[in-house]
């Protein structure tokens, strides 16, 4: 009964640094906000958006993750921000808080994409 190496699991190699956990935390908070709005208001689109963030967090930690998906996360967050504003920004205080978290999430995702691109280019 040998020990299973981490490389044979579903979690991608190298996952677990501080910035990885920060991405996960932002994603989970954004998922929680949208899921709670979906349940409280009975609005399916919020549930779908929340599920999208949960899917993204799961994908981020998995072996299926590729650096280009950082840009998908950025686009997803930016589109949601535009939809929120065009929709009349219901619940402005919650919108401002979610917007601040989304902005930090986008900035971190762009930073991680640039970091991964530089690492790949130097190989």
C-alpha positions in Angstrom: 0.0 0.0 0.0 2.0 2.8 -1.3 1.1 6.4 -0.8 -0.7 8.2 -3.5 1.2 11.1 -5.0 -0.5 14.4 -5.3 0.0 14.4 -9.0 -2.4 11.5 -9.5 -5.4 13.3 -7.9 -7.9 15.7 -9.3 -6.3 18.8 -7.8 -3.8 20.4 -10.2 -0.1 20.3 -9.3 1.0 23.6 -7.7 -2.4 24.6 -6.5 -2.6 25.9 -3.0 -0.5 29.1 -2.8 -1.8 32.3 -1.2 -3.0 33.8 -4.4 -4.8 30.6 -5.4 -6.7 30.6 -2.1 -7.5 34.3 -2.6 -9.0 33.5 -6.1 -11.1 30.7 -4.5 -12.2 33.1 -1.7 -13.3 35.8 -4.1 -15.1 33.2 -6.3 -16.9 31.7 -3.3 -18.0 35.1 -2.0 -19.3 36.1 -5.4 -21.1 32.7 -5.7 -22.6 33.1 -2.3 -23.9 36.6 -3.0 -25.6 35.6 -6.3 -27.0 32.3 -4.9 -28.4 34.1 -1.9 -30.0 36.7 -4.1 -31.4 34.0 -6.3 -33.0 32.2 -3.3 -34.2 35.4 -1.6 -35.7 37.0 -4.7 -36.7 33.8 -6.4 -34.8 34.9 -9.5 -33.3 32.0 -11.5 -30.6 34.2 -13.3 -28.9 34.8 -10.0 -28.9 31.1 -9.2 -27.3 30.4 -12.6 -24.6 33.1 -12.1 -23.9 31.7 -8.6 -23.6 28.2 -10.0 -21.2 29.6 -12.7 -18.9 31.0 -10.0 -19.0 27.6 -8.2 -18.2 25.8 -11.4 -15.3 28.2 -12.0 -13.9 27.6 -8.5 -14.1 23.8 -9.0 -12.4 24.1 -12.4 -9.7 26.4 -11.0 -8.6 23.8 -8.5 -8.8 20.9 -11.0 -6.3 19.5 -13.5 -8.5 20.9 -16.3 -7.5 24.5 -15.4 -5.5 26.4 -18.1 -4.2 29.9 -17.8 -6.4 31.2 -20.6 -9.4 30.5 -18.3 -8.3 33.5 -16.2 -9.5 35.6 -19.1 -12.8 33.8 -19.3 -13.3 34.6 -15.6 -12.5 38.2 -16.3 -15.0 38.4 -19.1 -17.6 36.6 -17.0 -17.2 39.1 -14.2 -17.2 42.2 -16.5 -20.3 41.1 -18.3 -22.1 40.6 -15.0 -21.1 44.1 -13.9 -22.5 45.6 -17.1 -25.7 43.6 -16.8 -26.1 44.7 -13.2 -25.6 48.4 -14.2 -27.9 48.1 -17.2 -30.5 46.4 -15.1 -30.8 49.5 -12.9 -28.4 48.4 -10.2 -31.0 47.0 -7.8 -29.8 47.0 -4.2 -27.1 49.6 -4.6 -25.2 48.9 -1.4 -25.0 45.2 -2.2 -24.1 46.1 -5.8 -21.2 48.3 -4.6 -19.9 45.6 -2.3 -20.1 43.0 -5.0 -18.6 45.4 -7.5 -15.6 45.9 -5.2 -15.1 42.2 -4.8 -15.5 41.6 -8.5 -12.9 44.4 -9.3 -10.4 42.7 -6.9 -11.2 39.3 -8.5 -10.7 40.7 -12.0 -7.4 42.4 -11.0 -6.1 39.2 -9.4 -7.2 37.1 -12.4 -5.4 39.4 -14.8 -2.3 39.4 -12.6 -2.3 35.6 -12.5 -2.7 35.4 -16.2 0.2 37.7 -16.9 2.3 35.7 -14.3 1.4 32.4 -16.0 2.2 33.8 -19.4 5.6 35.1 -18.3 6.4 31.7 -16.7 5.4 29.9 -19.9 7.5 32.3 -22.1 10.6 31.8 -20.0 10.6 28.0 -20.5 
